[in-house]
């Protein structure tokens, strides 16, 4: 018989099982967190500025 009071407990259990698999999929499929992308873009910009300075010399 369905017990609505156990539904929250069941959902938390499902989340514990699904979350690691979802995180692994997101990493392997090429999805990136916005913060990681922003840091990478900032780093690329800084490197491009250094290269431009070296080329001017």
C-alpha positions in Angstrom: 0.0 0.0 0.0 1.2 3.5 -0.8 2.2 5.6 2.2 2.5 9.3 1.3 4.6 9.9 4.5 7.4 7.7 3.2 7.5 9.5 -0.1 10.1 12.1 1.1 12.3 9.4 2.5 12.1 7.4 -0.8 12.9 10.6 -2.8 16.0 11.2 -0.7 17.1 7.7 -1.2 16.6 8.0 -5.0 18.6 11.3 -5.0 21.5 9.6 -3.2 21.6 6.9 -5.9 21.1 9.2 -8.9 23.2 12.2 -8.0 26.7 10.5 -8.3 25.7 9.0 -11.7 24.4 12.4 -12.9 27.5 14.2 -11.8 29.7 11.6 -13.6 27.6 12.0 -16.7 27.8 15.8 -16.6 31.6 15.6 -16.3 32.1 13.1 -19.1 29.6 14.6 -21.5 31.4 18.0 -21.7 29.0 20.0 -19.5 30.9 22.5 -17.4 29.9 24.6 -14.5 29.6 28.3 -15.3 32.2 29.2 -12.6 34.8 26.8 -14.1 34.2 28.3 -17.6 34.5 31.8 -16.3 37.8 31.0 -14.6 39.1 29.4 -17.8 38.1 32.4 -19.9 39.8 34.8 -17.5 42.9 32.6 -17.6 42.9 32.6 -21.4 42.5 36.4 -21.5 45.5 36.8 -19.2 47.6 34.5 -21.3 46.6 36.3 -24.5 47.6 39.6 -22.9 51.0 38.1 -21.9 51.6 36.8 -25.5 50.6 40.2 -26.9 53.2 41.9 -24.6 55.9 39.5 -25.7 55.1 40.0 -29.4 55.4 43.8 -28.9 58.9 43.5 -27.6 
